[in-house]
């Protein structure tokens, strides 16, 4: 599993590694990049941006539902402890918009 710092390709902010699992999305805008086949493996060749399109409740946290802007595959990631809760609320309230 690879956990690393990166610059978000959507909002341009510097994102620090998570240190408890592989960081798989930006905590500021919640965008991700289509780089994994399995969590943290970085083996996917698509490399398209994953746009957050919905939120679903998962146990005591949330899953972010993504659609790849390049290949249109849908994908889910568990939210991170430092994700912007206002962004999660915004995405969950924009269903169907």
Secondary structure, DSSP 8 states (H G I E B T S, - for coil): -----EE-TTT--EE---SSS---S-TTT--EES--SSTT----S---EEEEEEEEEETTEEEEEEEETTT--EEEEE--TTS-HHHHHHHHHTTT-
